[in-house]
Amino acid sequence: MTPWILLPRRVVSFRMPILRQAFALQALHELGRLAPDLARVRAQRSLEASLQSLREACLTTLGMELDTLTLFDARSVVRLFAHAEQARILAHLMDERARTLAEHGDYVGALSDTVYAGQLLACSRQRFGVQRDAGAAEALERELPKPGP
């Protein structure tokens, strides 16, 4: 009877990293799909509409609320993530929020978000290592559309 109990645990533990990787790749696809819309909303709408779009993008890509994540320090937030790609996605969203705030004249908030994005990346490198973080950067570059002139 013991082999039946141990066998499913082995299968689950073997497949979990694959599922996590699939989740991270799906999040990158979603961010790539949403990136042009975020930039367009930032340029065409009010501050609150732009921030709401970023909140929705975070919920869609990471399954977590942006406002809740930003209540905690970067190290604690990165500990929630299973992959470096997730930290990169949140850093990208924070950078986009910083651009939005700067365009609407909130330079203090923009600077704070830029610093937070940098802290996320630094904590990601500490947790996941430089190699995995570099892989996350490459994956993010492949998934996001190139900015136009």
Rosetta silent file (secondary structure, phi, psi, omega in degrees, C-alpha in Angstrom):
SEQUENCE: MTPWILLPRRVVSFRMPILRQAFALQALHELGRLAPDLARVRAQRSLEASLQSLREACLTTLGMELDTLTLFDARSVVRLFAHAEQARILAHLMDERARTLAEHGDYVGALSDTVYAGQLLACSRQRFGVQRDAGAAEALERELPKPGP
SCORE:     score description
SCORE:     0.000 S_00000001
   1 L     0.000  -30.658  179.922    0.000    0.000    0.000 S_00000001
   2 H   -60.360  -41.721  179.966    2.914    2.397    0.616 S_00000001
   3 H   -58.341  -33.851  179.973    4.022    2.495   -3.082 S_00000001
   4 H   -67.520  -34.842  179.221    0.620    3.839   -4.086 S_00000001
   5 H   -73.536  -42.601 -178.247    0.916    6.678   -1.612 S_00000001
   6 H   -72.736  -34.915 -178.040    4.501    7.527   -2.538 S_00000001
   7 H   -60.935  -48.325  177.380    3.999    7.291   -6.285 S_00000001
   8 H   -61.779  -34.732  178.237    1.453   10.119   -6.529 S_00000001
   9 H   -64.786  -40.177  177.981    3.676   12.329   -4.371 S_00000001
  10 H   -64.005  -43.374  179.962    6.586   11.745   -6.704 S_00000001
  11 H   -63.130  -45.733  179.895    4.458   12.532   -9.723 S_00000001
  12 H   -63.208  -45.795 -178.886    3.124   15.715   -8.148 S_00000001
  13 H   -66.481  -29.932  178.166    6.545   16.874   -7.007 S_00000001
  14 H   -72.940  -37.582 -176.108    7.969   16.164  -10.472 S_00000001
  15 H   -85.246  -20.505 -177.137    5.228   18.071  -12.297 S_00000001
  16 H   -58.961  -45.475  177.360    4.984   21.087  -10.004 S_00000001
  17 H   -60.454  -34.644  178.205    8.076   22.853  -11.428 S_00000001
  18 H   -65.732  -42.622  178.245    6.651   22.319  -14.923 S_00000001
  19 H   -65.020  -39.821  178.304    3.334   23.837  -13.874 S_00000001
  20 H   -64.207  -42.258  178.578    5.106   26.792  -12.253 S_00000001
  21 H   -63.800  -41.373  178.056    7.142   27.359  -15.411 S_00000001
  22 H   -62.899  -40.228  177.607    3.975   27.172  -17.513 S_00000001
  23 H   -62.551  -44.352 -179.940    2.323   29.711  -15.209 S_00000001
  24 H   -63.852  -41.550  178.225    5.297   32.075  -15.518 S_00000001
  25 H   -66.326  -38.198  176.690    5.310   31.772  -19.314 S_00000001
  26 H   -63.023  -40.292  177.882    1.564   32.398  -19.433 S_00000001
  27 H   -63.132  -39.384  177.161    2.082   35.513  -17.318 S_00000001
  28 H   -64.812  -41.154  177.171    4.745   36.714  -19.768 S_00000001
  29 H   -60.781  -43.936  179.692    2.382   36.139  -22.692 S_00000001
  30 H   -63.390  -42.716  178.903   -0.330   38.114  -20.927 S_00000001
  31 H   -64.029  -40.926  176.598    2.042   40.981  -20.151 S_00000001
  32 H   -61.326  -38.104  178.831    3.190   41.010  -23.773 S_00000001
  33 H   -70.364  -35.709 -175.739   -0.424   41.157  -24.884 S_00000001
  34 H   -87.012  -19.871 -174.313   -1.285   43.930  -22.421 S_00000001
  35 H   -55.677  -47.611  178.711    1.853   46.102  -22.814 S_00000001
  36 H   -63.089  -36.569  178.386    0.681   48.097  -25.866 S_00000001
  37 H   -65.084  -39.491  179.388   -2.692   48.706  -24.230 S_00000001
  38 H   -62.841  -43.590  179.465   -1.025   49.968  -21.056 S_00000001
  39 H   -65.562  -39.576 -179.691    1.090   52.456  -22.987 S_00000001
  40 H   -67.191  -42.161  178.900   -1.914   53.634  -24.996 S_00000001
  41 H   -64.329  -41.241  179.078   -4.057   54.068  -21.878 S_00000001
  42 H   -59.002  -38.986 -176.982   -1.236   55.966  -20.169 S_00000001
  43 H   -79.577  -27.522 -170.401   -1.073   58.403  -23.063 S_00000001
  44 H  -108.009  -16.191 -171.661   -4.809   58.853  -23.624 S_00000001
  45 L  -118.129  179.234  178.406   -6.581   58.616  -20.273 S_00000001
  46 L   -72.673  168.761  179.581   -6.678   60.089  -16.827 S_00000001
  47 H   -59.629  -47.429 -177.426   -4.341   59.073  -14.056 S_00000001
  48 H   -63.975  -39.304  177.744   -6.940   56.923  -12.318 S_00000001
  49 H   -65.028  -38.781  178.440   -7.863   55.078  -15.537 S_00000001
  50 H   -66.567  -44.384  179.427   -4.182   54.379  -16.213 S_00000001
  51 H   -65.376  -36.399  177.259   -3.576   53.106  -12.689 S_00000001
  52 H   -64.637  -38.143  176.727   -6.679   50.909  -12.927 S_00000001
  53 H   -62.978  -39.202  177.593   -5.311   49.376  -16.145 S_00000001
  54 H   -66.782  -38.919  177.428   -2.073   48.560  -14.336 S_00000001
  55 H   -61.986  -43.961  179.200   -3.993   46.978  -11.464 S_00000001
  56 H   -65.289  -38.841  178.323   -5.921   44.813  -13.926 S_00000001
  57 H   -64.018  -40.228  178.687   -2.710   43.842  -15.731 S_00000001
  58 H   -65.313  -42.895  179.316   -1.118   42.747  -12.443 S_00000001
  59 H   -64.702  -39.298 -179.984   -4.163   40.711  -11.517 S_00000001
  60 H   -69.431  -44.218 -174.396   -4.226   39.111  -14.974 S_00000001
  61 H   -82.613  -43.011 -175.011   -0.523   38.306  -15.182 S_00000001
  62 H  -105.473  -15.147 -178.003    0.411   37.477  -11.593 S_00000001
  63 L    74.600   18.719 -178.586   -2.960   36.728  -10.033 S_00000001
  64 L  -133.733  155.124 -178.991   -2.242   39.235   -7.261 S_00000001
  65 L   -83.398  131.323 -177.905   -3.384   42.764   -6.552 S_00000001
  66 H   -61.034  -45.135 -178.446   -0.837   45.479   -7.322 S_00000001
  67 H   -62.387  -35.893  178.588   -1.895   47.705   -4.425 S_00000001
  68 H   -70.754  -43.728 -179.830   -1.510   44.833   -1.978 S_00000001
  69 H   -60.785  -37.495 -176.751    1.915   43.817   -3.298 S_00000001
  70 L   -76.706   -5.684  175.072    3.247   47.356   -2.986 S_00000001
  71 L   -74.402  -20.303 -175.524    2.348   47.466    0.708 S_00000001
  72 L  -106.375  159.781  177.813    5.237   45.091    1.420 S_00000001
  73 L   -70.665  160.046 -174.002    8.967   45.463    0.964 S_00000001
  74 H   -60.402  -39.903 -178.688   10.523   44.060   -2.204 S_00000001
  75 H   -61.823  -43.402  179.493   12.261   41.153   -0.454 S_00000001
  76 H   -65.060  -39.221 -179.312    8.996   39.887    1.041 S_00000001
  77 H   -67.430  -43.018 -179.485    7.209   40.175   -2.284 S_00000001
  78 H   -64.212  -30.638  177.056    9.938   38.301   -4.173 S_00000001
  79 H   -65.034  -22.292  177.363    9.685   35.488   -1.612 S_00000001
  80 H   -72.615  -23.433 -172.110    6.087   34.965   -2.769 S_00000001
  81 L   -88.352  147.469  178.116    7.229   34.187   -6.303 S_00000001
  82 L   -93.853  -18.244 -176.658    8.330   30.805   -7.621 S_00000001
  83 L  -137.207  151.486  177.358   10.232   32.201  -10.629 S_00000001
  84 H   -63.070  -28.772 -179.904   12.417   35.179  -11.413 S_00000001
  85 H   -59.652  -35.186 -179.419   10.102   35.982  -14.325 S_00000001
  86 H   -66.476  -40.561  177.105    7.354   36.935  -11.894 S_00000001
  87 H   -64.763  -38.281  177.593    9.594   39.481  -10.175 S_00000001
  88 H   -63.549  -40.673  179.626   10.520   40.863  -13.605 S_00000001
  89 H   -63.037  -47.062  179.754    6.865   41.242  -14.531 S_00000001
  90 H   -64.077  -39.253  177.211    6.088   43.135  -11.339 S_00000001
  91 H   -61.871  -39.677  177.842    9.173   45.320  -11.845 S_00000001
  92 H   -64.367  -43.023  178.489    7.971   46.105  -15.366 S_00000001
  93 H   -64.020  -38.504  177.910    4.513   47.025  -14.065 S_00000001
  94 H   -66.845  -37.379  176.967    6.067   49.256  -11.400 S_00000001
  95 H   -65.337  -40.059  177.232    8.194   50.949  -14.051 S_00000001
  96 H   -65.235  -39.315  177.361    5.094   51.545  -16.148 S_00000001
  97 H   -65.366  -38.118  177.055    3.336   52.987  -13.103 S_00000001
  98 H   -62.017  -42.559  177.302    6.327   55.286  -12.512 S_00000001
  99 H   -62.210  -40.849  179.346    6.063   56.550  -16.105 S_00000001
 100 H   -63.045  -46.696 -179.857    2.345   57.142  -15.649 S_00000001
 101 H   -63.819  -40.155  179.210    2.862   59.090  -12.439 S_00000001
 102 H   -64.294  -40.422  178.555    5.659   61.156  -13.995 S_00000001
 103 H   -65.040  -24.620  179.173    3.479   62.059  -16.975 S_00000001
 104 L  -100.695   12.220  172.382    0.829   63.304  -14.565 S_00000001
 105 L    88.566    2.168  179.175    3.318   65.340  -12.525 S_00000001
 106 L   -93.172   80.562 -175.295    3.769   63.073   -9.494 S_00000001
 107 H   -74.554  -29.922  177.552    7.565   62.884   -9.577 S_00000001
 108 H   -66.768  -46.831  177.648    7.918   61.761   -5.965 S_00000001
 109 H   -63.741  -38.424  178.475    5.611   58.793   -6.570 S_00000001
 110 H   -63.441  -43.408  178.634    7.388   58.035   -9.847 S_00000001
 111 H   -64.158  -41.680  178.678   10.763   57.991   -8.127 S_00000001
 112 H   -60.720  -43.859  179.276    9.421   55.761   -5.364 S_00000001
 113 H   -67.649  -36.127  177.807    8.043   53.267   -7.907 S_00000001
 114 H   -65.440  -42.813  177.917   11.305   53.287   -9.876 S_00000001
 115 H   -63.366  -42.235  179.845   13.290   52.549   -6.715 S_00000001
 116 H   -62.777  -41.053  177.626   10.855   49.766   -5.801 S_00000001
 117 H   -61.397  -42.540  177.129   11.234   48.214   -9.262 S_00000001
 118 H   -63.826  -39.346  178.134   15.007   48.235   -8.828 S_00000001
 119 H   -65.534  -37.920  176.731   14.690   46.662   -5.394 S_00000001
 120 H   -59.938  -44.711 -179.464   12.497   43.914   -6.840 S_00000001
 121 H   -66.362  -40.496  178.890   15.149   43.099   -9.412 S_00000001
 122 H   -64.556  -43.783  178.601   17.939   43.135   -6.834 S_00000001
 123 H   -66.917  -34.183  176.508   16.004   40.854   -4.492 S_00000001
 124 H   -63.554  -41.696  178.543   15.181   38.574   -7.407 S_00000001
 125 H   -65.786  -36.925  177.365   18.872   38.233   -8.195 S_00000001
 126 H   -65.375  -43.712 -175.175   19.591   37.424   -4.557 S_00000001
 127 H   -76.894  -47.345 -172.051   16.884   34.793   -4.371 S_00000001
 128 H   -97.835  -14.779 -177.543   17.052   33.184   -7.800 S_00000001
 129 L    91.153  156.994 -175.965   20.641   33.920   -8.789 S_00000001
 130 H   -65.989  -38.618 -177.974   21.992   35.963  -11.658 S_00000001
 131 H   -61.417  -47.484 -179.303   21.680   33.158  -14.216 S_00000001
 132 H   -68.661  -35.756  178.510   17.963   32.657  -13.663 S_00000001
 133 H   -67.802  -38.079  176.675   17.374   36.397  -13.519 S_00000001
 134 H   -64.384  -39.067  176.305   19.229   36.840  -16.823 S_00000001
 135 H   -63.429  -36.718  177.539   17.027   34.112  -18.280 S_00000001
 136 H   -65.372  -41.003  179.244   13.981   36.000  -17.014 S_00000001
 137 H   -63.557  -41.811  178.589   15.191   39.183  -18.691 S_00000001
 138 H   -64.423  -43.048  178.852   15.680   37.352  -21.986 S_00000001
 139 H   -63.462  -40.273  179.473   12.222   35.763  -21.745 S_00000001
 140 H   -66.307  -40.251  177.977   10.656   39.130  -20.964 S_00000001
 141 H   -62.904  -38.582  179.270   12.429   40.754  -23.922 S_00000001
 142 H   -67.411  -37.904 -173.368   11.127   38.013  -26.236 S_00000001
 143 H   -80.552  -35.404 -175.985    7.544   38.337  -24.984 S_00000001
 144 L   -80.567  140.427  176.726    7.149   42.126  -24.876 S_00000001
 145 L   -68.869  150.007  179.172    6.599   43.990  -28.128 S_00000001
 146 L   -73.975  136.532  179.570    9.337   46.356  -29.210 S_00000001
 147 L   -66.389  142.192  179.137    8.498   50.048  -28.630 S_00000001
 148 L   -79.999  168.157 -179.145    7.780   52.013  -31.784 S_00000001
 149 L   -67.934    0.000    0.000    9.618   55.185  -32.853 S_00000001
